Amino acid sequence: MSFLHKSRFSHKILGFILFFALFSPSVFAPFSHAASVKASIPEDERIDFWSDYPHEELAEALCSRMSDEELFAQILMFGWAGQEASPLLIRWVSERKLGSVKVFGWNTDDIIQVAQAVTLLQQKAQADRFKIPLYVATDQEGGPIRHVKGRTSDTPGNLAIGAAAYPADAWYSGYYIAKELRALGINMNFAPTVDLYTNFDSSVIGSRSFDHDPHFSGIMGASFAAGCMAAGVIPTAKHFPGHGDTGADSHGKLPVIDIDLQTMRSRELIPFEYLIRAHIPAVMSGHLSFPQIVEGNKPASLSGFFLTDLLRGEMGFDGLIITDDMMMNGATSYTGAVSAAVSLAVEAGNDIVISSTTAQWEEPMWRHNIDRMKTDKTFKQAVLRSAKHVVFSKLKYFKSENPVPLFPDIKGIDAAVPDPEADAFFTAQAARAVTPYKADILPYVPEQAASEKILAAGQFRDFFNEAGRRYNNPRQFYFPYTLDTAQIHEKAEELAALARSFDTIIFCIANDTSRRVVSQAAARLSEQEKKLIVISVLEPVHVLDFTWADTILLAYSYSTFSFRAAFSALAGDFVPQGRLPLDTDALKDARTAH
């Protein structure tokens, strides 16, 4: 833990430096979208992406020579299932000239195969007449959202960054996450998440937020984005115009957020304003309904008001607008069909449209929109506009000083992932985040080390491993992450019966299931002399009313780093000084209302 003590002051100083540096146009300026210019390149001259012309002119010329199919494919981003890129996806890249691909969490355990797939797909793109590279994206927010797994760092995440309150922690988190993605050939990260922690029932955003405060979240988000860019990876702010004030998940249904535009401007939009001032290169539009602002439950991702009038016009954003996954029910429930949702997304002002799956060769999403391009001039102009934005941004990025190489160094991955410096940083960052919400027994040192009986109850292997390292192999009680009501009651009874034979019980609370199991068990132990200690991970709201607990430590994630830090604080290696990154007054009001 020496890194924690030695670096605390320097991190705070660096945080102030970063705050002022972030708003220099030099940080993200290269990513402004292309203006409409008249190409001066002779029509009979053979050109490709690497031709030596000004970016605006070259983007205009390349797009003017594309077929309708090539223009539309350039604004699509497809994911794929399985470890290797599917033959269908390869065909989309080589024959349809697909513009971008996304690495989702179901094909990433073997990071060497991820890098090999990226290499193959970029090779196919470079074999085309225009040689336009692919954007290769993923969701590597930190914390629980980590789509590229394998040996990549399992980091403490945004809420832990907010609890520590150092902008430098956000910067270095973005930097080390991006360095690992860079080694695999991934050049775009759908992070940072700057949704606010305003809805305490949310398990969708929750610990993915930096804080409830919009200005604080804006500073942290801009710091994270600057760290990404320092490593050469494109950051993407999400989910515009703000996903924090709902407990609903747009993967399953369209969340409805019942606020007016004035409230949105004073709250949800502020973090995006910070990022726009810092020249964030991309923003993701969310499948979110705001009925007080746009009638008819039209999602913001399909709304010209939100994307063209508000984001571009009023807020001055000039980078790429990228949809959230169009396969999510939050997008398709409004239109009833993916093909119609994609059309509306393009018309609303999105530049890239994401599908988590690779579209079949002639499915309606493709044929419907190609047919519209041939019959609807306004729609074709919208596709052309987006294609120019995409090609222009690629020219700026791939011809800049520090782009991710098209072809990753496969032999160098073992040395680069995890990043050699990441372990020390994330260990210290997790320690800075640990919050002593209740500290009646802190540090916890068994009075009779040889004879005091300790029980650890939780859901995570790393929780049990760290407990075992600290406390002479305590007895373990495992219960699953999700249980139905009958199973919760059953596990609570088992835990209470077992706990009667122990002096100290250390509980891990991660979600509503573990809250209910532990609460029911603790109620049966209330008349017994026990030391009851709680380590909270993810959203802290589950444990803030645990009056029966002697000690409550908030760690904010289930990463190895967070468990290591929590048990180090519990054992007395350092004094935890994290802050609670949520509005406790609002929490009290919410509980009173319930």
N, C-alpha and C positions, 0 to 999 in steps of 0.2 A: 504493500500500500504506500510505499514511499513516493511514488509518482503523484498520488493524491495530494500529499502535503507539500511537495516541492513545487507543484504546478498551479496551485489554487490561485495565488496572486497573479501569476503571469497570464492565466486564462482570463481573469477579469479584465486586465489591461488589454489583452488581445481582443476581448469582446467589444470594448469601446472603439478600438482601431477599426475592427470589422464593420461596426455600425456606420461609421463615416465613409469607409471605403466602398461599401456596398452600393452607394448611391452615385458613384462615378459612372458615367455612361460607358466607360471602357470595359466594365465587367461583362455586360451582355449585349452591348450595342451591335455586334456583328449579326444579330439574329432578326433585325427588322425585316418585315415582309416586303416583297418586291412591289414597287410602283409599276403602273402600266407604262411601258416604254415601247417605242417603235424600234424593232431590231434593225441594225445596220449591217448585219452579216449577210453576204450574198446568198441567195436561195440555193444556188447550185454548188456552194462550197460544202464539202463534207465536214461535219462537226460532230463532236460528242461532248460528254460531260467535262472532259479534261482539256478541251480546247481553250486556248488562251485569249479569252474575251472578257470584258466586264460582266459581272454576275447578272445584272439586270438584263443586258442584251442577250446573253447566252441563255438565260431562263426563258426569255420571250421566244428566241429562235427555236430552242428545243421543243417547246410546247406547241409552237406553230406547225411543226413537222410531225406531230403525233397524230395518230388516228383517234377516233372517239374512244375506242377500247383502251388504248395506251393512256390517254388522259385520265379516264375513270380509274384504271388500275393503279395509277400513280398515287391516288388519294386513299387507297385501301390499305389496311394493315390486318393481316391474318395471323392467327396462332395455329398451333398444331398439337395433336396428342401423340404421345409416344416419345421414346428417347431420340429417335432420328427424325429428320425432316421427311415427311411423307412424300411419295411420288406425286401426289396431287399438288402439294405445296410447291414442289420443285417445278412442276409444269406451270403453275401460276406465275412463278418468277421468270422462267425461261421463255415461255410462249406468250403469256398475257402481260408481262412486264410489271408485275406487282411491285408497288413502291416501298412497302414496309412489312416487317414481320414482328411478331411479339412472342417472347419466351414466357409461357405460363408455368405455374407451379407444379404441373403434373408431368413435366418431362425434364427435370433438372437435377436429379440425384447424382448423375454422373456428369460432372462439369466438363470433363474432357469431351464427351459426346456433344454437349451443348456447343462448345467451341468448334468442334468439327462440323456440326450442322450449320453454324454461322458461316464458316469458311466456304462450305459447299454452296450455300445460297448466294453469298457475295460473288463467288466465281461465276455462277449462272448469270447474275445481274451484269457482271463485267463482260460477259460474252455477247451481250446485246449490242445493237448498232449504236445506241446512245450511251452505253456504259454508265448509267446512273446508279450509284450505290444505294443499298437498302438502308433505311433506318431500322435498327434492331433494338427493340424496346423490351422492358420488363417492369414489374412492380417490385422494387427493392426499397421499401420505405424505411426499413429498420423495425425492430420490435416484431410483432406477430405477422406482419406482411413482408414475407421474404420468399419471393417466387423462385429465385435461383438458390437452390439449397446445396446439397453436397458439402464441400468444405468451406463455403462462404461464411463470413462472420455472422453469428446470430446475435444481433446487437440489442442493447436495452430499449431503444425506440424513442419516439417523440415525447411521450409523457414523462419519461425519465429525464430527457433533455430539459423539459419545462420545469421539472422539480428542482434540478440543479441550478437552472436560471443563468447559465453561461452561454452567450452566443458562440463562443469558441467551441463548445461541445457540439453545437449544431453544425458548425463549419467542418470540424474534423469528422463527425459522423458521416456527413455527405461526402467528404473527401475519401475516407477509407472504403465506404460502400462502393463509391464510383471507381476507385482504383481496382477493386476486385472485378467489377463488371467489365472494365476496360480490358483486363487480361483475357476475358472470354470473347471479346469482340462485340460486346453490347454497348451501343453508343447513345442510348436514350433511356432515362429512368423516369417512371411515373411517380415522382416524389419531388418536392415535399407535399405532404398533406397539410393544408392550413385550415381545415374545418375546425370550428371551435368546439370546445367541450362544454356545450350549453344544455344538452339533453342528457340527464343522468340515467335514463333508461336505455341509452344507446350502447349496444354491444358491437355495432357496425363501425363506428368511429371511435368513441371512448379513448382508449390508450393510444390511438393513432394521432390524436391531437397533441399540440404542444401545451395548450392552456385554454382557459376560458376567455382570457383577455385578448381582444383583437390586435392591439398594437404590439403587445409582447409576442403574439403568435406571428405577426408580420415580420418582426425583427429576426425571430428564430428561423422562420421559413426562408427569408432572404439569405441568412447565414448558411443554412443547409444547402441552398441552391448554389451559392458561391463556392462552397467546398466541392460540389459535384463538378462545376465548371473548371475548377483548378485541376481536376483529374481528367478533364477532357470529355466528360459525359454531359449530355443535354438534360437538364432538370425540367420537370413539368409540374406546375402548381395545380392542385386539385382539392375539391371537386367544385368547380364554379357553378353557381354563385355561393355555395356553402351547404354542406351536408350535416352540420353538427346538431341542428335543432330538430332532430327526429330520431325516434327509436326504430323506424322501419329501415329495411335493407332493400336498396334498389335492385339487387340481384333477384329478389323474389317478387316484389311489387313496386308500384310507383309511390315513393314517399311523398306525402303532402305536408308542406311546411306553411303553417297559417300565420305568416307575418306580412306586414305591409312594406312598401318600398323604403319608407323612411327608416324603419327598423333595420332593414337589410343594409342600407347605406351606412348606418352608424355602427354596424356590428359585423355581419358576414363579409362585406366587401372590403373592409379595411385591410386585412392581411393581403388580399390580392392587390390592393393599391400599393402597399410596400413593395411587393414583388414586381409590379409593373414599373415602378420608379427605378427599380434595380435592373430593369431590362430582362426579366425572365423570358426565355426563348419560347416557352410553350405553356399552354393552360389546357387542362382537361375539363370538358363540360359534363355536368352531372345530370343523371336522369332523375330530376327532382321537380315536383310541382309546387308552384307558389300561387294559389288561386286568388289571393288578394291583389296580385300584381298582373298576372296573365290569366284570363278566364279560360274555362274549359279544361283545366288540368293538363294543359300542354307542358311536357317536360322542358326544363331550361335548355337541355341539349338539343331540342328541336325548335327552339324559339328564336326568331330573328330579333325580338326585342332584347332578350338577354345577351345574345352573342354579338349581333351587329350594332344595335343601338346603344346598349349599355357597356359591354366589354370593350368593343372597338371604338365606338363613337364618344361616349361620355368618359370612359376611363382611359382611353388612349392606347390600348394594347395593340401592338403591331406584330406580334409573333404568331406562331402556329396555334390554332384551336383544334383540339383532338377530342373526339367523343370518348366517353366511357364505352365499355363493351356493348355493342348493339344487340348481343344475344341475351342481355339481361331483360327481365320482364318489365322493369321500369321504363324501358325504351319501347318495347313492342306492345305493351298493354294499351298505349294511347292510339296506335295506328292499326293494330290487329295483324300486321304483317311486317317482316323485316324489310322487304323491298320498299314499302312505303315509308318506313322509318328512316331508311338510308336517304331517300329522296329529300325528306324534310330536313334531315341533318345537314345535307349539303346546302340547301336553300337557306337555312338559318345562319350559315356562316362557318361551319366546321371545315377545316382543311384536310383532316385525316379522319377516316371512319374505321373504327376497330370492330373486328369480329373475333371472338375467342376461338372459333373453329375455322378451318379452311373451307370456303364455299365450294360446293360441287360445281362442275364445269359449266353447266347451263341452268343453274337454279334461278328462281325468279328475281332474287336480289340483283343478279348480274343482268339478265336479259331485260327486265323491266326498266332499269336505269339507262342501259345503252339505247333502248328504243326511245326513251324520253329525250335523250341527247339528240337524236336524229329528227325529232318532230317538234321539240320545244326549245326555241332559241334561248329563252331566258334561263332554262335549266342548264343548257350546254354552257352558257357563259358562266354560271355558278361553278360548274365542274372545272372549266378552264381557269377561272380565278384561283380556285383551290390548288390545282395542279401547278400553276405558276408559283404560288406561295411555297409549296413543298419543294419544287426544284430549286427555287432561289435560296431557300434556307439550307438545302443540301450543299449548294455551291459555296455558300458562306461558311458552312461548318467543315465540310471535307477538305476545303482549300485553306483552312485557317492554320494557325501555328501548332495546334495541339489536338487534332481529332483522334478518335479511337482508330487504330489501324483496321483496314478492311479485313485483313486476314490475321487472326490472333496467332501468337507464338505458342503452338501447342506444347512444345518441349519446356517452355518457361512457366507453364501454369502451376506446376507443383510448388515452385518457389514463390509465386505471386499470390496464391490463394490458399489459406487466408493471408492477407497482407502481413509481412513480418512485424510491422509496428502496431498493428491493430489490437492485438491482445492486451498490451500494456495500456493503450488508450481506453479501450472499452471497459477494462477492469476498473480503471480510475474514474471513468465517467459514470459507471453504475454506482460506485461508492459515493460520488458527489450527489447522486439522486436519492439515496436512501433517506426516507423521511420518518422521524420518530413521532408517530401520531400519539402514542401512549407509551410511557417509559417507566412504569413502576418497577420493573425488573430489567435494568439495563446498565451495565452489561450483565448477561446471564452467565454466571460461573457456578457450576454445580457445587453445592456446599460439601458434599461427600462424593468426590469424583468417582470413587470406585464403586459405591453402592447406590447412588441416586439413579433411579430408574426413569428413563426418558423414552417417550413415544413420539414418533414423527408421523403425522397423518396428512396425506396429500395425494396429488395426481401425477407428479413429474419425477422422472428418474434423477434429474439434476438436484432437485430438492432433497431427495433421500441421500444422494452422494455427498452433498455438502454437509448435511446433518451428521452423516457418518464420519466425515473428516474432523468435525469439530467436537463431537460428543460421544466418543467411545462406542460407536456402533449401536445407536438407539434402535429399538424395535420399530418396524415399519408397518403402517396400515395404509394400504393403497385403496383408492376408490376411483371409478372412471370419471372422466371430465363431464359427461352428460349422463343423466339418469332420469327416469320418469318418477312420478310422485311416490309410488309404492317402493321403488328401489331406493329412493332417498331415505324414506323412513326405515327401511331395512338396514342400510349402511349406517345410519345414525345410531340405531340400536346396537349394532355390532361394535361401533367405535366407542360408545359409552360404556358398554360392558367391558371391553378391553382396557379402556383408560382407567378404570377403577384400580387397577393393579400397578399404576405408574405414579411417580411423584410429579413429573413435568411432562406436559403435552405441548408439542410445537405443531401448529396447524398451518397448512398452506391454503389460502383462499384465492381462487382465480376467477370465479364466475358465480352465478346464482345457484347452481347445483352445489358447489362446495360450500357456499354460505349457508344453505339450508341444512346440509348434512352436519356441518360443524355446529351450527346454532342449536339444532335439536339435541345433539350429543352433549354440548356444553350445559344445556338446561338440566340434564340429568346428573351433572357433576357439581351443581351449584352449592350443595351442602357439604362437599368434601374439600379437604385442604389440598388443593392442587395448584401448581404453577401453570398458568395457561398463557401461551405465547402465540401470537399470530403473525405470519409473514404474508402480506398481501401482494399479489402480482396482478397485472393488467389494471382494470378500473378499480380505484380505491373505495368507491361508494358502497361496496358490499360489506365493508368492515367498520365503517365509521360510527355505527351504533352498537358496537360490541362492548357494552359496559362491563361485561363479565371478564374480559381479557385483562391480564396484568400488563402485557406489553403488546403493542401493535407497530410493526415496521412495514412501511410501504416501499415496495421495490419496483413496481410498474411493469415488469415483464417477466416472462418465464425463461429468459436466456440464461445460459451458464454464468455469464458475467453478473447478472442480477442476483442469482442465488448465492454466488460467491460473495458478493458485496453485502447482502443481507445478513448472512451468517457471520461474516467478519465484523460487522457492526454489532450484532448480537453478542458475540464473544468478547467485544471490547477492544478490537484492533484499532478502531478509530471512533470518533464521536460523530454520528450521523447528523447532517445539517441541511438536508433537503427541505424544500417547501411544498406545501400541498397545492398542486396546480389546478384547483377548481374553486368556484365561488361557493363558499360554505353558507353564505346568507341565502343564495338562490337554492341551495340544497335543502336548507331548513324550510323554505317556503314551499318547495315541491313536496316535501314529506308532509307538511301541514295540509296541503291541498288534497293529498291522497287519503 
